[in-house]
Amino acid sequence: MRSHLPIVFIKLFLMVIIIIGIDSCYSARPYHVVSQPMPENKTDSAATLAQVYFYPKQNQTPERMDRDRYQCYQGAVKQTGFDPNASSLPPKQRMAVIPAPAPGQEVAASTVIGAAIGAIAAGPRHALGGAAIGAGTGVLVGTASASAKQESARQMEESLNSQEEARYDRDVEGKASAFRRAMSACLEGRGYGVQ
């Protein structure tokens, strides 16, 4: 009976080490969200949204139309704080959701843990075979778990990006609309028809 006691303690000790290893593989935050600027330039669309078409109603000359358009443009920028042609628009952000721990790390940890559990479960005589079976099982479990986390991260990233894009577009559209109203009021006040 005494000879089996140290083996039981060794197995118990190894199981505690394995549980601590499993616990250390997972962080409190399963995902990291990283914000990065979008490569596309949104100032062109802002300029398009803020375009105002006007025509002379009192036989204004082309030179007068240019001067009035310039002055109304400057006044609308000053009034609204929005310049559709400036690159001072905040950059559109794209969210990147990264699972933590990294997928390869999870597979490696599952492989090691599976090998250790397999070796312990098989006993001292068949430890090598048990470790091989446990490692294979660990690879399968780790790969499945990593794939599920990657898919979850992809879906979360899509959702965050669509929400951010909608918020950004509403912000730009609101500013462009205020700019158009200010520009239109100025041009109408100077005797132009505005569409």
Residue pairs with C-beta under 8 A, 6 or more apart in sequence:
7 124
11 120
14 116
14 120
15 120
17 116
18 113
18 116
18 117
21 109
21 112
21 113
22 109
22 113
25 101
25 105
25 106
25 109
26 101
27 100
27 101
29 100
30 99
30 100
30 149
31 97
31 98
31 99
31 100
31 152
31 153
31 156
32 97
32 98
32 100
33 95
33 96
33 97
33 98
33 160
34 95
34 96
34 97
34 98
35 93
35 94
35 95
35 96
36 93
36 94
36 96
37 91
37 92
37 93
37 94
38 91
38 92
38 93
38 94
40 92
41 87
42 89
42 91
42 92
42 168
42 172
43 84
43 85
43 86
43 87
43 89
45 172
46 84
46 89
46 172
46 175
46 176
47 84
47 85
49 84
49 172
49 173
49 176
49 177
49 180
50 82
50 84
50 176
50 179
50 180
50 183
51 180
52 180
52 183
52 184
52 187
52 194
53 194
53 195
54 65
54 69
54 184
54 187
54 192
54 193
54 194
54 195
55 192
55 193
55 195
56 65
56 191
56 192
56 193
57 191
57 192
57 193
58 191
60 68
60 191
60 192
65 192
68 187
68 190
68 192
69 187
71 186
72 183
72 186
72 187
72 190
73 183
75 182
75 183
75 186
76 179
76 182
76 183
76 186
77 83
77 179
79 182
80 175
80 178
80 179
80 182
81 175
82 175
82 176
82 178
82 179
84 176
84 179
89 172
90 168
92 164
92 165
92 168
93 164
93 168
94 161
94 164
95 157
95 160
95 161
95 164
96 157
97 153
97 154
97 156
97 157
97 160
98 153
99 146
99 149
99 150
99 152
99 153
101 109
103 146
103 147
103 149
103 150
104 146
106 142
106 145
106 146
106 149
107 139
107 142
107 143
107 146
108 142
109 142
110 138
110 139
110 141
110 142
110 145
111 135
111 138
111 139
111 142
112 135
112 138
113 138
114 134
114 135
114 136
114 137
114 138
114 139
114 141
114 142
115 131
115 132
115 134
115 135
115 138
116 131
116 134
117 134
118 130
118 131
118 132
118 133
118 134
118 135
118 137
119 127
119 128
119 130
119 131
119 134
120 127
120 130
121 130
121 134
122 129
122 130
122 131
122 133
123 130
184 194
187 194
188 194
